[in-house]
Amino acid sequence: MKVTVDANICAGFGVCLGLCPEVFELHDDGYAVVLVGEVPEEHEEAVRAAVGQCPANAISVSD
């Protein structure tokens, strides 16, 4: 699974970071960035939760 954060939509709430800090971090500008090219299987559930809970709907996944 691959995950992306749309920098044009991200509002820097940090929900994704709270749910899965192994995959997301907040960049110096306050917006989320993805740390991995491919999401490790053990973090897929947390990433899907981040997609569903992102207040700005800025996160998407693809297989």
NORMOWO-V6096 format. One record per pair of residues at least 24 apart in sequence whose C-alpha atoms are under 10 Angstrom apart, sorted by the first residue. I is the first residue (numbers start at 1). J is the second residue. If there is no record, write none. Layout:
i=[I	I]
j=[J	J]
//
This chain:
i=[1	1	1	1	1	1	1	1	1	1	1	2	2	2	2	2	2	2	2	2	2	2	2	3	3	3	3	3	3	3	3	3	3	3	3	3	3	3	3	4	4	4	4	4	4	4	4	4	4	4	4	5	5	5	5	5	5	5	5	5	5	6	6	6	6	6	6	6	6	7	7	7	7	7	8	9	9	9	9	10	10	10	10	10	10	11	11	11	11	11	12	12	12	12	13	13	13	14	14	14	15	15	15	15	15	15	16	16	16	16	16	16	16	16	16	16	16	17	17	18	18	19	19	19	19	19	19	19	19	20	20	20	20	20	20	20	21	21	22	22	23	24	32	32	33	34	38	39]
j=[37	38	39	40	41	43	44	47	61	62	63	34	36	37	38	39	40	44	47	60	61	62	63	33	34	35	36	37	38	39	44	47	48	51	59	60	61	62	63	32	33	34	35	36	37	51	58	59	60	61	62	31	32	33	34	51	57	58	59	60	61	31	32	33	56	57	58	59	60	31	32	33	58	59	58	56	57	58	59	54	55	56	57	58	59	54	55	56	57	58	54	55	56	58	54	55	56	50	54	55	49	50	51	53	54	55	46	47	48	49	50	51	52	53	54	55	59	47	50	46	50	43	45	46	47	48	49	50	53	44	45	46	47	48	49	50	46	47	46	47	47	50	58	59	59	59	63	63]
//
